[in-house]
Amino acid sequence: MGETIPIAVPRKGRPLESVLDRLAERLDVPDLADDITSTLRHEKALTKGTIDADEADVYHRLADYSTVDDPTEPEYTLLRDDRAGKPRRIVFDSVTVPLDGVEATPNDAAVQLVGREEPFRALRTHEFALGFDSADLVLEEVVELRPEPLGRIADVNARIDPSDTDVQVVTGLGDTVYHTLLATPEVTPSAESIDRDFLENYEGSLCIEPRYERLVQAVLGTRTLDGIDFRYPKEGREEEAAIADAGLGVYLTVTGSTARDHGLLLGERLFPSETVLLENAAETTATVDLVRSLLNGGDLETALAVDR
């Protein structure tokens, strides 16, 4: 086999499934993508206890999954899950996908998907030239905080200091959910919109997840946050319930049904949370450029539109 380009990917969850969907489409490997996705969904259900664990224990299952001699077959590993009891969970480790027959790629070239807990950080330390991760982590790690708000993923690169990192966002994968402003009717008069303009004049508590503090500062802008105090959900407290107690908050929403169940009104969708393709420009080669172009096709329905 010729040159193999490693690509850092998430180990589990929606971001990994989005990556697999993208590769299934562009590299014509739907069976491989389906195999990895179904395996991980099954293992997640076992970890959550939603299906009976009548199979062999986790170590035997892992051995069955990963007893492979062919690198084009997926391998898995164990991860300590953050659920109650901290069970071990089987997650994705690696697989190699040959690029035979893919237009404009060198003969015998391949890509190797490599699971990482935080792919973005693996790119920052120059372990990889390409990777996929949540746009949220980029905001949490490297974007400059400014008085003005940040509203689009497409604007993220402009706020990355090149002296801080060589990593840039290439494109999004379209698996978009939104960090949304949520409020109780008591906090927001019915005649007002629940949006950034409302926050400009608001003083009081804003409930957020602790890990999103820097992201919220970037998205709302430091000027908007004058007079606002962050409040965090207590351990084990459901986020929407904590926001209802505080009266106002920011949280990821898909349909908003859970928020409504807690008496919350849905306000402005502040910022898209989306899996993005990332590139470390200092590590690129001609083959990396070709692979990036292959994965960056223009047929995506995405909140991102980066000019390259």
For each residue, the residues with C-beta under 8 A, 3 or more apart:
1: 4 96 98 108 110
2: 106 107 108 109 110
3: 106 108 109 110 285 287
4: 1 96 109 110 111 112
5: 109 110 111 112 129 130 287 288 291
6: 111 112 114 128 130
7: 111 112 113 114 128 130 131 132 291
8: 114 116 119 122 123 127 128 130 131 132 133
9: 15 16 19 92 113 114 115 116 119 131 132
10: 13 15 16 19 92 115 116 119 132 133 134 275
11: 16 77 79 91 92 93 115 116 117
12: 16 40 44 79 89 91 92
13: 10 16 17
14: 17 18 175 275
15: 9 10 18 19 132 133 134 175 275
16: 9 10 11 12 13 19 20 36 40 92 115
17: 13 14 20 21 37 175
18: 14 15 21 22 132 173 174 175 275
19: 9 10 15 16 22 23 113 132 173 275
20: 16 17 23 24 32 33 36 37
21: 17 18 24 25 33 173
22: 18 19 25 26 173 295
23: 19 20 26 27 29 33 97 111 113 295
24: 20 21 27 28 29 30 32 33 34
25: 21 22 28
26: 22 23 294 295 297
27: 23 24 97 99 102 111 294
28: 24 25
29: 23 24 32 33 97
30: 24 33 34
31: 34 35
32: 20 24 29 35 36 72 74 95 97
33: 20 21 23 24 29 30 36 37
34: 24 30 31 37 38
35: 31 32 38 39 74
36: 16 20 32 33 39 40 74 92 95
37: 17 20 33 34 40 41
38: 34 35 41 42
39: 35 36 42 43 65 74 76 90
40: 12 16 36 37 43 44 90 91 92
41: 37 38 44 45
42: 38 39 45 46 51
43: 39 40 46 47 61 89 90 91
44: 12 40 41 47 48 89
45: 41 42 48 50 51
46: 42 43 49 51 53 55
47: 43 44 81 83 87 89
48: 44 45 83
49: 46 53
50: 45
51: 42 45 46
52:
53: 46 49
54:
55: 46 60 61
56: 60 61 64
57: 60 61
58: 61 62 78 88 89 90
59: 62 63 78
60: 55 56 57 63 64
61: 43 55 56 57 58 64 65 90
62: 58 59 65 66 76 77 78 90
63: 59 60 66 67
64: 56 60 61 67
65: 39 61 62 74 75 76 90
66: 62 63 75 76 77 93
67: 63 64
68: 71 73 74 75
69:
70: 73
71: 68 94 95 96 112
72: 32 95 96 97 98
73: 68 70 95
74: 32 35 36 39 65 68 92 93 94 95
75: 65 66 68 93 94 95
76: 39 62 65 66 90 91 92 93
77: 11 62 66 90 91 92 93 115
78: 58 59 62 88 89 90 91
79: 11 12 88 89 90 91 117
80: 86 87 88 89
81: 47 86 87 88 89
82: 86
83: 47 48 86 87
84:
85:
86: 80 81 82 83
87: 47 80 81 83
88: 58 78 79 80 81
89: 12 43 44 47 58 78 79 80 81
90: 39 40 43 58 61 62 65 76 77 78 79
91: 11 12 40 43 76 77 78 79 115
92: 9 10 11 12 16 36 40 74 76 77 95 113 115
93: 11 66 74 75 76 77 114 115
94: 71 74 75 112 113 114 115
95: 32 36 71 72 73 74 75 92 112 113
96: 1 4 71 72 110 111 112 113
97: 23 27 29 32 72 110 111 112 113
98: 1 72 108 109 110
99: 27 102 105 106 109 110 111 291
100: 108
101:
102: 27 99 105 294
103:
104: 290 293 294
105: 99 102 109 287 290 291 294
106: 2 3 99 109 287 290
107: 2
108: 1 2 3 98 100
109: 2 3 4 5 98 99 105 106 287
110: 1 2 3 4 5 96 97 98 99
111: 4 5 6 7 23 27 96 97 99 291
112: 4 5 6 7 71 94 95 96 97
113: 7 9 19 23 92 94 95 96 97
114: 6 7 8 9 93 94 128
115: 9 10 11 16 77 91 92 93 94
116: 8 9 10 11 119 121 122 131
117: 11 79
118: 121 122 133 137
119: 8 9 10 116 122 123 128 131 132 133 278
120: 123 124 131 133 134 137 138 141 167 278
121: 116 118 124 125 137 141
122: 8 116 118 119 125 127 128 131
123: 8 119 120 126 127 128 129 130 131 167 278 279 280
124: 120 121 141 142 165 166 167 280
125: 121 122
126: 123 166 280 282 283
127: 8 122 123
128: 6 7 8 114 119 122 123 131 280 283
129: 5 123 279 280 283 284 285 288
130: 5 6 7 8 123 277 278 279 280 288 291 292 295
131: 7 8 9 116 119 120 122 123 128 277 278
132: 7 8 9 10 15 18 19 119 173 275 276 277 278
133: 8 10 15 118 119 120 137 138 275 276 278
134: 10 15 120 137 138 273 274 275 276
135: 138 139 153 156 169 172 272 273 274 275 276 304
136: 139 140 212 215 273
137: 118 120 121 133 134 140 141
138: 120 133 134 135 141 142 143 156 160 167 169 276 278
139: 135 136 143 150 156 214 215 218 219 271
140: 136 137 211 212 214 215
141: 120 121 124 137 138
142: 124 138 160 161 164 165 167
143: 138 139 150 156 159 160 218
144: 159 160 161 218
145: 214 217 218 222
146: 150 159 218 221 222
147: 221 222 223
148: 221 223
149: 196 219 220 221 224
150: 139 143 146 155 156 159 218 219 221 271
151: 155 219 270 271
152: 155 156 271 272 303 304
153: 135 156 169 172 271 272 274 276 303 304 306
154: 157 303 304 305 306
155: 150 151 152 158 159
156: 135 138 139 143 150 152 153 159 160 169
157: 154 160 168 169 306
158: 155
159: 143 144 146 150 155 156 218
160: 138 142 143 144 156 157 164 165 167 168
161: 142 144 164 165
162: 165 166
163:
164: 142 160 161
165: 124 142 160 161 162
166: 124 126 162 280 281 282 283
167: 120 123 124 138 142 160 278 279 280 281
168: 157 160 278 279 281
169: 135 138 153 156 157 172 276 277 278 304 306
170: 276 277 278 279 292 295 296 306 308
171: 276 277 295 296 300 302 304 306
172: 135 153 169 176 272 274 275 276 277 300 302 303 304
173: 18 19 21 22 132 274 275 276 277 300 302
174: 18 274 300 301 302 303
175: 14 15 17 18 274 275
176: 172 272 273 274 302 303
177: 252 253 254 272 273 274
178: 252 253 269 270 271 272 273
179: 212 215 216 219 250 251 252 269 270 271 272 273
180: 250 251 252 253 256 259 266 267 268 269 270
181: 194 195 199 248 249 250 266 267 268 269 270
182: 194 240 243 248 249 250 251 253 259 264 265 266 267
183: 187 188 194 247 248 249 264 265 267
184: 187 188 244 247 248 263 264 265
185: 188 190 263 265
186: 247
187: 183 184 204 247 248
188: 183 184 185 192 194 198 248 265 267
189: 192
190: 185
191:
192: 188 189 198
193: 197 198 267 268
194: 181 182 183 188 198 265 266 267 268
195: 181 198 199 267 268
196: 149 199 200 220 224 268 270
197: 193 200 201
198: 188 192 193 194 195 201 202 267
199: 181 195 196 202 206 220 224 225 228
200: 196 197 224
201: 197 198
202: 198 199 227 228 248
203: 227 228
204: 187 227 228 229 247 248
205: 228 229 230 231 246 247 248
206: 199 216 225 228 229 230 231 246 248 249 250
207: 230 231 232 233 239 242 243 245 246 248 249 250
208: 212 213 216 230 231 232 249 250 251
209: 212 232 233 239 251
210: 213 232
211: 140
212: 136 140 179 208 209 215 216 250
213: 208 210 216 217 230
214: 139 140 145 217 218
215: 136 139 140 179 212 218 219 271
216: 179 206 208 212 213 219 220 230 250
217: 145 213 214 220 221 222 225
218: 139 143 144 145 146 150 159 214 215 221
219: 139 149 150 151 179 215 216 270 271
220: 149 196 199 216 217 224 225 270
221: 146 147 148 149 150 217 218 224 225
222: 145 146 147 217 225 226
223: 147 148 226
224: 149 196 199 200 220 221 228
225: 199 206 217 220 221 222 228
226: 222 223
227: 202 203 204
228: 199 202 203 204 205 206 224 225
229: 204 205 206
230: 205 206 207 208 213 216
231: 205 206 207 208 242 246 249
232: 207 208 209 210 242
233: 207 209 237 238 239 241 242
234: 237 242
235:
236:
237: 233 234 241 242
238: 233 241 242 262
239: 207 209 233 242 243 249 251
240: 182 243 244 251 258 259 261 262 264
241: 233 237 238 244 245 262
242: 207 231 232 233 234 237 238 239 245 246 249
243: 182 207 239 240 246 247 248 249 251 259 262 264
244: 184 240 241 247 262 263 264
245: 207 241 242
246: 205 206 207 231 242 243 249
247: 183 184 186 187 204 205 243 244
248: 181 182 183 184 187 188 202 204 205 206 207 243
249: 181 182 183 206 207 208 231 239 242 243 246
250: 179 180 181 182 206 207 208 212 216 270
251: 179 180 182 208 209 239 240 243 259
252: 177 178 179 180 273
253: 177 178 180 182 256 258 259 266
254: 177
255:
256: 180 253 259 260 266
257: 260 261
258: 240 253 261 262
259: 180 182 240 243 251 253 256 262 264 266
260: 256 257 263 264 266
261: 240 257 258
262: 238 240 241 243 244 258 259
263: 184 185 244 260
264: 182 183 184 240 243 244 259 260
265: 182 183 184 185 188 194
266: 180 181 182 194 253 256 259 260
267: 180 181 182 183 188 193 194 195 198
268: 180 181 193 194 195 196
269: 178 179 180 181 272
270: 151 178 179 180 181 196 219 220 250
271: 139 150 151 152 153 178 179 215 219
272: 135 152 153 172 176 177 178 179 269 303 304
273: 134 135 136 176 177 178 179 252
274: 134 135 153 172 173 174 175 176 177 302 303 304
275: 10 14 15 18 19 132 133 134 135 172 173 175
276: 132 133 134 135 138 153 169 170 171 172 173 304
277: 130 131 132 169 170 171 172 173 292 295 296
278: 119 120 123 130 131 132 133 138 167 168 169 170
279: 123 129 130 167 168 170 284 288 292
280: 123 124 126 128 129 130 166 167 283 284
281: 166 167 168 284
282: 126 166
283: 126 128 129 166 280 288
284: 129 279 280 281 288 289 292
285: 3 129 288 289
286: 289 290
287: 3 5 105 106 109 290 291
288: 5 129 130 279 283 284 285 291 292
289: 284 285 286 292 293
290: 104 105 106 286 287 293 294
291: 5 7 99 105 111 130 287 288 294 295
292: 130 170 277 279 284 288 289 295 296
293: 104 289 290 296
294: 26 27 102 104 105 290 291 297
295: 22 23 26 130 170 171 277 291 292
296: 170 171 277 292 293 308
297: 26 294 300
298:
299:
300: 171 172 173 174 297
301: 174
302: 171 172 173 174 176 274 305
303: 152 153 154 172 174 176 272 274
304: 135 152 153 154 169 171 172 272 274 276
305: 154 302
306: 153 154 157 169 170 171
307:
308: 170 296
